[in-house]
Amino acid sequence: MMGDENLIKLMIKNNADCTLVTKDNETGYQIAIRNRQYPVISCLMPLNEIKCEPFLDLVSNAKTFRDYLKYLLKTDGMGLLKYTREEQLIKTEVEIYVKQLLFHVEQMDPLFKFKVIPSGSFYENTRVGFPTEFDFMIDLIYIGSLCEFFEVEEVDPPGFGRLRLKSSTAREELEQFIEPVTQCLSSGKVRKRFYHLLTSARSHVICKESMKLFHNLKMRWTSGDKRCGTAIHAEWCGSQYANLLIKIDIIPCITVQGWPTSANVACPAGTQYFHVIARSTASHLTYLWRISTTSTEVNFFQNLSIEKKCGYAILKIIRNAIPYQCSIYQGKMKVDYGIEDLLTSYTLKMEYLFELKKYPNDSDWMRGNFCYRIMSIFKRIYKHLQLNKIMSFYIRNYNVLDSEEFLLIRPHELKYVRSILTHLKHKQLENKAAKRLRSNSCSTPKVVQIPKKFLLKERAESFEL
């Protein structure tokens, strides 16, 4: 980061043009994007002015709206990851860290025998921006072997089910995790126990002996108890990425054989199981476990054509490029919400999959059609947020919006999506105006046909001269 910092300060001091490229083929603005989590970026521009300009204005010369979107896809620090050698090294060391943590979790409590299931955008090959987030589902193999999953659609909310103990022996082993009223396995109790074990395991991994396993990954002691798992943090100190902050979401789950009875779509070919994760709809309903089709989604996106995959990626790129932040008081506590809280990747994914179902051909996501698909998705997101629902593509009648949190942030979600639509419409109009201007400037003068009599007369007069 020191090299970038000195370069930025030098550019400011000499009033350099921040759109010019360095010897590493980066502009000053791209350096700012890559390091925007650091206060030094204020040397280049005040933090409260880091809006869609100047980043999106770098493509103001795009001839068409499609060119504009294509440029965003390819821009370093904004577009799809290229999966360089260093990015693969980041993935490898993060995976080692997670496996080391889980090894010590199992040592401390054998009930938490595990299998790591990579998930999320990095493994879908849809990651945009920087490799700053990794997601892992942790299959609790032994606990899962003692339970069976069932759905009570008439009683339980859509998208959720229960884990019932298979036998009296299983009930004795998991007694501490049983929800007293329903006598089902409590997602809340399992998640809290998992969180305490995981945070305790870090002291075993972050020690002199274990640190020999890592070359560039530095562990941080900060962590967070999320509603469906645990978020831990690390820092990558490499050559391509210096001081890159990384968030790792670790989510306990149970594997269930088959396909959900409440599924909205037929079981994909080759799919033999799904998962339920330790999350309920409310704190007093901990007997509920949320149905997850994450493994199916990862497999789907890995095999998706690049034309269609770009359609999903550009939604996230546009969201990341147009910032919005709000603060809401919950009682006396102030909670900050950023762009990924207001417009989650899962919301984008669900709406994208519905669009893809309507337009399944590669040609539907190419050339001019690509622009229509993107605008259509954002318009539908805005409409559905107004109706207080973003429906799951996979599970029947399941609204993926967090009902408790959504009511608090709904006005800001609508305002944010509206600002995205306004920007895109403005960009469309801008490109149309530029196209008309080019058309007028390049048009050839109208040729006037001269009558033959006039030509002959003119020729005769010239001869006389």
N, C-alpha and C positions, 0 to 999 in steps of 0.2 A: 504493500500500500504506500510505502514511503516514496517510491519512484513516481507513482501516480500523483501523490500529494505535491511533490516538488514540481512536477510537470504542470499541474493545474495552477499552482501559485505563479509559476513562470509565465504561463499563458495570460493570466490576469494582469500581471505586472507589465507585460509588453503589449497589452491590448490585442492579443492574437485572435485570429478568426477561429472560433471553436468548431467550425464545420470542416476545417482542413484535417487531413489524415496524418497521423504520425507514421514513423517507420514500421510500426506494428499493424498498420492498416486500421487504426482506430481514430475516430474524431474525438475532440474534447468532450462533446456531449455524450458519446458512447462510453467514455471513461467515467463520466458522471453517473450514467445509468448503472454501470457495473459496480460502482462503489457508493451507490446512493444511500446505503444504510449508515455511512460514516459522516460525522459532523463536518469534516473537511470540505464536503461538497458545497457547503455554504460559501466557500471561497469562490466558487464558480457562479452560483446563483442562490439567492435566499431560499430556504426550504419551503416557505409558503408560496413561492412562485414556481415550484416544480410541478407544473400542470402538464396537460397534453402537449403544450409548447414548452421548450423547443423540440422535444423528442419527436412528436408527430409532425411538426413542421419541417423536419428534415426531408420529408417526402412531399413537400408542397408542390414540387415540380413534376409529380407523377402525372402522366398524360391522361390516365383514366382512373376511375375509382378502383377498378380491378388491379391496376399497377400499384396503386396505393396499398391495397391489402397484401399484395405479393411482396412488396418491399418490407412491410411489417414482419411477415413470416421469416424473412431472411436476415433481418437486422440483429446483429450480435447484442446480447443482453436483453432482447425483447422476444425474438422469434424462437422457433423450435431449436432445442439443444442439438448440437452436432455430435454429441457423444464422443468427445476427444479422449485421448489416452488418459489425461488427468481426470476427466469426469468419470471414466471407468474405475480409476484408482479410488476416487471418492466413494463410489458405490461399494467397492470391495472392502474398504476400511470401515465404512458404516455398518456393513453386514457383519463383519467380524466383531465390532463393538456390541451390536445387538445380540449376537449369539453368545458372546462372553457373559453379558448381563443375564441372559436367560439360563445359561448353564448354572450360574450361582443361585438364581431364583429356585431352580429345581433342587439344588443341593440343600437349600434352606427349608424347602417344603416339597417333598416328593409328590404331593398331590398335583403340583403344577408342572408335570411332565409336559414337554412342549414340542411343537414343530413350527418353524418360522415360515410364513407365507408372504413373500414380497407382493406388494400391491401399490396402487397409486400411479401417478402420471409418469414417473421415471421408468417404471417397468411396462407401462402401456406404450412407451415411446411417444408420449404426447406432452412431455415436459417442456415448458416455455420459460424463457428468462434465464435463470441460473439454477444450478443443482442445490437449492437451499432447503428442500423438503423431501423427506423420505417417509414412506408409510409401510408398516409391517403389521399383518395380522398374526397373532400368536395362537395357534390351535392348541387348546388345553386337552391333550390326548386322553389322559387318564380320567379326568373329570367327565369328559364327553362319553367315555365308555360306560359310565355309570348312569347315564341319562338317556331319555328319549324325548324327541321334540314333537309337539302337537300344536295345532292351531284351533282356536275356538272362535271362528269368524263371527258368530252371532253375539259374542260377548266382548272379546278383545278388539282393540283398535286395529285397522288394517296395517299390515306390515310387521306385526308383532305376534309372538307365540310364547309358549311356556316349555320349560324343561322339567319333566317328571322323572323322579328316581325310579330305577328299574326294579330294585329289590330292597328288602329290609337291611341287607348288608350294605348296600350303597347308601341308604339313608343314614346308617350309623357313621360311615366314613365321612359323609358330607354334612353332618348334622349342623356344623357351625355356619353353613351357607344356606340353610333352608329358610324360606319365607314362612312365618308361622301360620298365616291365615290359609293360604292355598296349599301349603306343604310342597311347593315347587322350589326349584333352585333359584336363589335370589341373584339377579344380575348385579345389583348394587353391592352386595356383600362380597361377591367374587371379585368385582372390579377394585374395591377398596383394598382387599387383601393383596391383590396383584400389584397395586400401586405401592403399598408399603414394602413388599418384597423387592420390587424393582429398584426403588430408591435406596434400599439397604444394600442391594447387590453392587451398586456403583462404587462403594468403598473398596470392594474386592478387585474391581476392574481398574479403577483409577489408582493404581499403585505402581511402584517402580518396576516390579517384575512384569506385570501385564502390559505396561506401556511400551515394552519392547516390540509388541505386536504391531504398533502403529508408527508410521513414518511422518505423516503430516496432519493427522487428526488429533486435535486436543479436546479433551472432555471438559464439560462445564458442569457445575454442581446444580445449576438451575433446572427445575422440572415443574410440570403442572399436572394436576389431577383433572383430566377432562371428563366429560359426561360419558364417554365411551372407551376411555383408555388413559394412557399416560403420555405426555409430551416431554421429551428430554432434549438437551441441546448440546451441540459440539461446535468446534471451530476448525476450519480447514486452512492450513498455511502451506500453500504450494506456490508454483511459479505462474500458472495461468490464473489461479484464484488465490489471492493473498488475503488472509483474515476473513474468509467467507463464513458467515454464521449459518449454521444448519439446524433445522428443527426435525426431530425424528418422532413420529407418532407411532406408538406401540399399543395395539388394540387386542385385548383378549377375546377369543371367540371359540365356538364349538362347531365342529364339522357335522353336518347332517346329510345322510345318504338320500339320494333322490332329488326331487325338485319341489318347490313350495306348492301346496294345494291352492294357494291364493294367487298363483302366478298369472300375470297378464299376457304372457307370451308362452309359446310351446317350449319345452325343454330343448336347448340347443344340442345339436348332434355332438356326442362325445362327452357331454356334461354328466357326471355321476353324483355330484353333491353340491350343496350350497353351505352357507355358514349362518350362524346367529351370533351377534355380538352383544357384549354386556352393556346394553343401554335400554332404558325404559322410557315411557312417555312422561313420567312424573316421579318425584322422589318417593311417593307412597305406593307406587305400583312396580316394585322391584322384582316381582315375579315374571315380568315381561322381558323378553329378549327380542332384539330387532333383527329381522331377516336381512341378510346381506348377499348380494350377487356379485361381489367384488371380483372373485376369481373368474367368473364368466365374462365380466367386463374387461379384465386385463387380457384374456385370451382373444376376445373380440377385437379390441383395438390393436393388438399385436399383428393381427391378420388383415387389418383394414387397408385398402389401397391408399396411397399417399394423397390422391386428389380428395378423397373423403376425409382423411385424417386432418388435412389442412383446414377443413371446414370447422372442426372442433377446436383446433389449436388457435385459429384466428380469434375465436370468441374470447379465449383467455388472454390473448395478447392485447386485444382492444381494452378489456377490463383492466389489465395491469397498467396500461399506458395512460388511462384517464383516472387520476386519483380522486379520492373522496374520503373524508374522515369525519366522524361525528362522535360526540360524547353524550352519554345518557346516564342520568343518575338513577340508580336502583336503590331506593332508600337513601342512605347517606353515602353510599359508595358510587364513585364515578367510574363508568366503564367505557373504554374507547373501542370503537368499531372501525375497522379499515375496509378496504374494497373487497377482500376475500371473505369477510364476515357478512357484508351486505349482499354480495353476489357470489355465492359459493361455486366452486368448480362442479359440484354435483348437480346444482340447479342448471348450469350450462349444459352439462352432459345429458340430463334427462330431456331437455328441450331439443337438443341436437339430435338425439336418437329418434324422437318423434318426427323431426323433419327428415331424417334419413330414411325412415320407414315410408314416408310419402314420396321421396325422391331417391330411389335406391341405386340409380345408375351413375357411373363415374361422370358421364357427360352432364348430369344435373349439377355437378359441383365444379365445372370447368368454365373458363371464359366468362361471358356475361352472366351466366346462370349462378356462378359463385357469389356474385354481389347480391343477387336476389335472395339466395339462401340465408346469407348472414343477416340482412335486414329483416327478413321474415322471422328469424329466430328471436332477435332482440325485440321486435314488435310483440311477438307472442309472449315473451317473458314479461313485458310491461303489462300486457292485458291480464295475464294470469296472476301477477302480483296484486293487481287491482281487485281480483276475485279472491285473494287470500289463499291461493293454492298453486303448487307446482307438483303435478302428479308424477308418480314413479312410472317409468317405462316398463319395468319388470313386474311390479306387484300391484294387483288390482285394488283400486280405490285408496291407495296409500299416498297421502300428501307429505312430501319430503320436507316441507317447511317446518321448522321447530315452532310449534303453536305458541308456547310461552314467550319465547324470545322474539318471534316475528311481530307480535302485537306492539312491542316496544320500538322496533327499528323499521317497521313498515313504511312510515313517511319518508325516511331516509333512503330506503331501498328504491322506492318509486322515483324519488328525486334523482338518485344516482343513475338509474337505468334511463330516465328521461334525458339526462345530460349526455349519455352515450348516444342515444338516438339523435339528439340535436346535433352532436358533433358529426355523426356519420352522414346525416342529411345535408349538413353544411358542406361536407367534403364532396358529396355527390354533385351539389349545385355548383360548387367551385370548379369541378372537373368539366361539367357540362358547359359552363361559361368559357373555360379555356379552350374547349373543343370547338365551340362556335367561333371564337376569336381566331384560332388557327385556320379554321375552314374559310373564314372571310379573307384572311391575309394571303392564303395560298390559292385562292380562286383565280383563274385566268380571265383576262378581260374578254368581253363578248366581241366576237369577230363580226364585223358588219360586211355583208356581201355587197360589192359594188356592181351596179348594172354594167353589162358588156358595152353598151353605147357610150357610157361615161369613160370606160377604159380606152376605147378606141379613140375617142375625142382627145383624151389626155395624151395618148401616144402620138396622135397626129400633131398636136400642138408642140410636143417635145421635139419632133422631127423638124418642125419649122424653125425651132431655135438653133 
